[in-house]
């Protein structure tokens, strides 16, 4: 794109007050620069890395390394051997809201799991006893299974169901539900990819509606006291803050959780805790993230948690063979 499109310019004016921030944001999409890749370690990490690692940020998980721009870790034999998973560092920022969860969740459901990065992040962080990875798009299931298997996460189960088909049989069963929501993918522009129509109002509206439907089903899966991690890789408020505000209004039993290490990334477009990484910050292509917690049941209500429905999962999931 030779000049900033009208819709991109309009977006920059909506999300930034400072003209210099607007210009930097637009330039990052028009003239993409190499961003630092990251590796998520799932197996033994060598004492000496085969690439140059950038200094860790204070909050950076110990199982993640941030590498110098231009590094290609996916070409190293350790990648094929399943020692690590490659991801954009902005995905690490978005996933890092899981660091505010305590105690470690034992049942994790990733509703939009392919290609598997957020599922693998939760595995590295928590080693849950149940990791259920759902992907509604059938053709994406194969790569999801391949990544889980390559990285040795063979106890996970993979499903290919609409979230609505999971909501009732698995109701209130998860300590953590991850929704890496389908979106317009505007951040792909910062990686040099073409995403036609990603700023168009019809695209934004369609994705916002889809996200709301997924989040409504996700809410049904969270047990009292459990968490819902919501994230996207796009910039439009319609797909981020506005969806989150809708969720908090529709499901008052949830509250947004403050994530202390992301405080400097607090979105100025919301009056509740949610966080933005912009493409001109030099940490990645950009992401949005928020963590919601379901209000715990009062002990006076004496509600006994139902056992996890393993029979349903067994019937409708794919097993990952080592």
Residue pairs with C-beta under 8 A, 6 or more apart in sequence:
1 29
1 30
4 12
4 26
4 30
5 199
7 199
7 200
8 26
8 29
8 199
9 26
11 199
11 235
11 236
12 22
12 25
12 26
13 22
14 237
15 25
15 235
15 237
15 269
16 22
16 25
17 268
21 278
21 280
24 280
25 278
25 279
25 280
27 280
28 190
28 278
28 279
28 280
29 186
29 189
29 190
29 279
32 189
32 190
32 191
32 192
33 69
34 69
34 70
35 69
35 88
35 89
35 90
35 190
35 191
35 282
35 283
35 284
35 285
36 54
36 66
36 67
36 68
36 69
36 71
36 89
36 282
36 283
36 284
37 66
37 67
37 69
37 71
37 72
37 73
37 86
37 87
37 88
37 89
38 64
38 65
38 66
38 67
38 86
38 87
38 88
38 89
38 91
38 92
39 64
39 65
39 67
39 73
39 84
39 85
39 86
39 87
40 63
40 64
40 84
40 85
40 86
40 87
40 92
40 117
40 120
40 121
40 124
41 63
41 64
41 65
41 83
41 84
41 124
42 63
42 82
42 83
42 84
42 85
42 120
42 123
42 124
42 151
42 152
42 153
43 81
43 82
43 83
43 84
43 151
43 152
44 83
45 63
45 83
45 84
46 78
49 65
50 76
50 78
51 67
51 68
51 71
51 73
51 76
52 67
52 68
52 71
53 65
53 66
53 67
53 68
54 66
54 67
54 68
56 65
56 66
57 66
58 261
59 96
59 99
59 261
59 262
60 66
60 92
60 96
61 92
61 96
61 99
61 124
61 125
63 124
63 125
64 92
66 89
66 92
67 73
73 79
73 84
73 86
74 86
78 84
79 86
80 150
82 149
82 150
82 151
82 152
83 151
84 151
85 116
85 117
85 120
85 147
85 151
87 117
88 191
88 284
88 285
89 283
89 284
90 187
90 233
90 277
90 283
90 284
90 285
90 286
90 287
91 117
91 118
91 121
91 233
91 284
91 287
92 121
92 284
93 262
93 265
93 275
93 277
93 283
93 284
93 287
93 289
94 180
94 231
94 233
94 277
94 287
94 288
94 289
95 117
95 118
95 121
95 122
95 229
95 231
95 289
96 259
96 261
96 262
96 289
97 229
97 231
97 257
97 259
97 262
97 275
97 289
97 290
97 291
98 121
98 122
98 125
98 126
98 176
98 229
98 291
99 125
99 259
99 261
100 257
100 258
100 259
100 260
100 291
101 126
101 176
101 227
101 291
104 125
104 126
104 127
104 128
105 122
105 126
105 128
105 174
105 175
105 176
105 226
105 227
106 126
106 128
106 129
106 130
106 175
107 128
107 129
107 130
107 132
107 173
107 174
107 175
107 176
107 223
107 308
108 119
108 122
108 126
108 128
108 130
108 131
108 132
108 174
108 175
108 176
108 177
108 178
109 132
109 134
109 166
109 170
109 173
109 174
109 176
109 177
109 178
109 221
110 118
110 119
110 122
110 131
110 132
110 133
110 134
110 177
110 178
110 180
111 134
111 163
111 166
111 177
111 178
111 179
111 214
111 217
111 218
111 221
112 134
112 135
112 136
112 178
112 179
112 180
112 181
112 182
112 214
113 119
113 133
113 134
113 135
113 144
113 158
113 178
113 180
114 135
114 137
114 140
114 141
114 143
114 144
115 140
115 143
115 144
115 147
116 133
116 143
116 144
116 147
116 148
116 151
117 180
118 178
118 180
118 229
118 231
119 131
119 133
119 144
119 148
119 153
119 156
119 178
120 147
120 148
120 151
120 153
122 128
122 131
122 176
122 178
123 131
123 153
123 156
126 176
128 175
128 176
130 157
130 308
131 153
131 155
131 156
131 157
132 156
132 157
132 159
132 170
132 174
132 313
132 317
133 144
133 148
133 156
133 157
133 158
133 159
134 158
134 159
134 160
134 161
134 163
134 166
135 141
135 144
135 158
135 159
135 160
136 160
136 161
136 162
136 163
138 160
141 158
141 160
141 318
144 158
145 158
145 318
145 320
148 154
148 156
148 158
148 320
149 320
149 321
149 322
152 322
153 320
154 320
154 321
154 322
155 320
156 320
157 313
157 314
157 317
157 318
157 319
157 320
158 317
158 318
158 320
159 166
159 313
159 316
159 317
159 318
160 318
161 316
163 213
163 214
163 217
163 218
164 213
164 217
166 217
166 221
167 217
167 220
167 221
168 220
169 309
169 312
170 221
170 309
170 312
170 313
171 220
171 221
172 220
172 221
172 222
172 223
172 224
172 305
172 306
173 221
173 223
173 306
173 308
173 309
174 221
174 222
174 223
174 226
175 223
175 226
175 227
176 222
176 226
176 227
176 228
176 229
177 218
177 221
177 222
177 226
177 227
177 228
177 229
178 229
178 231
179 211
179 214
179 215
179 218
179 228
179 229
179 230
179 231
180 231
180 232
181 207
181 210
181 211
181 214
181 215
181 230
181 231
181 232
181 239
181 243
182 207
182 210
182 211
182 214
183 207
183 211
183 232
183 233
183 234
183 239
184 195
184 197
184 198
184 199
184 203
184 204
184 207
184 234
184 236
184 239
185 195
185 198
185 233
185 234
186 195
186 198
186 199
186 233
186 234
186 235
186 236
186 286
187 233
187 234
187 235
187 279
187 285
187 286
187 287
188 195
188 198
188 233
188 285
189 195
189 198
190 279
190 285
190 286
191 285
197 203
198 234
199 236
204 236
204 238
204 239
205 238
207 234
207 238
207 239
208 238
208 239
208 242
208 243
211 232
211 239
211 243
212 243
212 246
212 247
215 228
215 230
215 243
215 247
216 250
216 251
218 228
219 228
219 247
219 251
219 254
219 294
222 228
222 254
222 294
223 294
223 305
224 294
224 295
224 296
224 297
224 303
225 293
225 294
225 295
225 296
225 297
226 293
226 294
227 257
227 291
227 292
227 293
227 294
228 254
228 291
228 292
228 293
228 294
229 289
229 290
229 291
229 292
230 243
230 244
230 247
230 289
230 290
230 291
230 292
231 287
231 288
231 289
231 290
232 239
232 240
232 287
232 288
233 285
233 286
233 287
233 288
234 240
234 286
234 288
235 278
235 286
235 288
237 269
239 288
240 267
240 269
240 274
240 276
240 288
241 267
241 269
241 270
241 274
241 288
244 256
244 270
244 272
244 274
244 290
245 270
245 272
247 254
247 292
248 254
248 255
248 256
248 272
248 292
253 294
253 295
254 292
254 293
254 294
254 295
255 292
255 293
255 295
256 272
256 273
256 274
256 290
256 291
256 292
257 273
257 291
257 292
257 293
258 273
259 273
259 275
259 291
262 275
262 289
265 275
265 276
265 277
266 273
266 274
266 275
266 276
267 274
267 275
267 276
267 288
269 276
273 290
273 291
274 288
274 289
274 290
275 288
275 289
275 290
276 286
276 287
276 288
277 283
277 284
277 286
277 287
277 288
278 286
279 285
279 286
297 303
